[in-house]
Amino acid sequence: MATPDFVLALRAKIGNDPLWLMGVSSVVLRGTQVLLVKRADNGAWTPVTGIVDPAEEPATAAERETLEEAGVVARATAVTWIHVIPPITYSNGDVSQYVDITFRCDFVSGDPWPADGENTDAAWFELDALPDMEPDMLERIRTAVEFDGITHFER
């Protein structure tokens, strides 16, 4: 997975120590379908995810990541879930932990494809025919699909 330059600069100073980052998940909906990408690092199907750049608005990051990773233009319309992901230890020993902001996004245009090398596939899936996915990723989709105007917070 591509590591943002600002993270590399921080890692040069802190080494493998835990790094707190802000991430976004883009649950892009088109009628009864959701956009998913198949990650190159572990083969898992997920909504588009990514790291928010310094000073970047999270909704802008969600839209940018969708275009960069899947070649799809989407519009973030709602924050559906905010939660903290357990710490992740990467193969090089780096430890990161993310606060994830899940956005419900509307499809605008484009045909999905693995646009930036972080994924091996990108496709639309019917909501009632999703591939096997981690429970956390399914919850991101559920909160976006069932969004009733109230953002879900972990307590």
Secondary structure, DSSP 8 states (H G I E B T S, - for coil): ----HHHHHHHHHHTTS-EEEEEEEEEEEETTEEEEEEETTT--EESEEEE--TT--HHHHHHHHHHHHHS-EEEEEEEEEEEE---EE-TTS-EEEEEEEEEEEEEEE------SSSEEEEEEEETTS-----HHHHHHHHHHHT--S--EE--
